[in-house]
Amino acid sequence: MAIYDYIKTFYGLNIEAFDHKKGIQNSNLAIRLEVGYDDAEDGLEMLAVLNALANDDKSGQIRALIIGVWQEAYEESIQPFIDFLVKNNSQFTSLTAIFFAEMTMEDNEISWIQQGDYSALWAAYPKLTHLQIRGAEGLSFGDIQGASLKTLIVETGGLAAEVLQQIADAQWPELEHLELWLGDENYGWNGSIKDVQPLLSAEKFPQLKHLSLKNSEIQDDITVQVISSDLMSQLSVLDLSMGLMTDDGAEALLADKSKTEGLDVLDVSENYLSDAMSMKLSDLAKTVKVQEQKIPDGDEDDEYRYVSVSE
Amino acid sequence: MKAPVWVLICNPENRRQHLFSQALFAQYAVQPILVSYDALLEGASVREVLESALKSTTASHINIKIESPGESFLVEKRLIQLGVQSFSERLTPQCAANLPYDKGLFRYLKEWFLGFSDVLHKIELFFTGYAREKEATVHYLNHPEVIMQFMDKHDCQQILQNKGANIPELINHCVDFKQFEVQLRAKKICQVFVKARFGSSASGVMALRLKPNSQQLIARTTLSMGGRRGEPLYNSLKVKTYSNFGDVAYLYSAIMAEEGYVERWVPKPSLSEGGFDFRVVVIAGQAQHTVARCSKTPMSNLHLGNLRGDIQQHPQADVILAAVHQEAERVGKAFPKAHCFGADLNSYDKCMTSGRS
């Protein structure tokens, strides 16, 4: 599997595909930049598009920005575009939401997206409330000063433990939505449950309502740890989907039903649960998502299980 | 107007026969003369079977529609047996006669193609003679020659290229995968389609991507190898992903064994349902029917569970459709003996033909 669809809204806004020749049409929409196949063939580069955006009369009004595919995205890093936004932060005074590298499988493999170092972003955009990142190769958050962030989403085919450590080391007084796709060890995941545990703390995330720890090889371990953490009482959405959760891991959810009582949504879709287990889970929250359970490849001697998004 | 006589060469049990016969009856209140592939391949000569089918006909004008011989294992086996008569390097006539039914097994596309070509050739010979003897006119919906060109993907792309149609660039390749990979990297070509030469649909198609400055590669294909190299491959309705070099090399060699060829993979633009391309039905040179096919994978064949998309969602729908229709009609001009066919087009602003059926 992989990601095949572009998002249809971002930060609650409809999306305008930015045309660098025409400029921003409606600054109330999320603005999406992209250098697609034909534009790249014609020699267009993302920095030129960013320049056009920064010099637009309306650049100071846009609230939400999406960076899509750029030229040679298999090998060229996103770093110059992060640096550009940092350097030109005075042009983007209203910017509060950014999605870095929204690419589909048609554009690039998620594990091949050349991510960058975001350590300078925090000081440049102290009012940022929504940060979303796709891809993990080369990803670093540095010393996070994310006091204002309400949403952090990191979608990867394999996330390095070092990045989890950076998140765990920071303070998150306002964070309401944390979503981490941990991924596959062949594509960058190098951690263990010990790297996840420091994140499961109500003290660290006093405002957290939505927790997604998903697309993980260790989905069973995560399930066991999350359900016994002190975050459970404050969550309204718990998303453990797209991973390798089996009936063994899911048993932890059944052990004490009072833990999940307060949840509006429990998402365990796209795992490896039996029909019987899916049935048993179905009354644990107001909405329980169990659809699209996966079936192992191979035969009984040699079963292969995969997270939903890895390559 | 006198109702035309139609000869339909087909697998009579197949829905294609039923649908065409119904349409013909609705329009002209006539039934086609059915000639089954089974009969044509059974033992009596093609000439005898066709003579017998036409013996009560006095019409001076005959229309012929040659349907796909697909979806019948018996016919598939007989076509392979026939093909083995001219190419027996990897299958003896005895083995061909004893091929067991094995649903979805990827095998003997070349033998099948040679067998099918042989039948088409004999059909054409018969009708040419028939027209001369009976002073009749014979009209093919799609001429046997053009059907052979359509079933040979590589031949088809070269014809299109020679006629000035936009096709994805054909890439030089070699049989050894390691060597091929080195060639691609040297030329900085990062993504290609590897396709089996013969047949239709997405059978034996692999979308291959190489990561620059690394050894990584990812292939998506309708071929399934069930976890182990060396074993037979099956056509899968689910697109499979492979990233192990040895696995990809094995898949590549299997496609090359069916005279595989390589073309550049041009990414598809997107609708909300996923990347899309077009199937345009061209009838008598005119683009008559267009379906936007949305795909969650690099293969947008509708039978792989993909969706019909609403092209009107696209802000430049009119411009895209005009370009797509123009290109489809250009494809029609490249094949003047094809009067009813589907052209597959990728609609990036340099509209490209990626296939035909």
Interface residues (C-beta under 8 A of the other chain):
Chain A: M1 A2 Y4 D5 Y6 K8 G36 Y37 D38 E72 Y74 E75 T104 M105 E106 D107 E109 W112 N186 D297 G298 D299 D302 Y304 E311
Chain B: C190 R209 K211 P212 N213 Q216 I218 G226 G227 T241 S243 V266 P267 K268 P269 S270 S272 E273 G274 G275 S295 K296 T297 P298 Y348 D349 K350
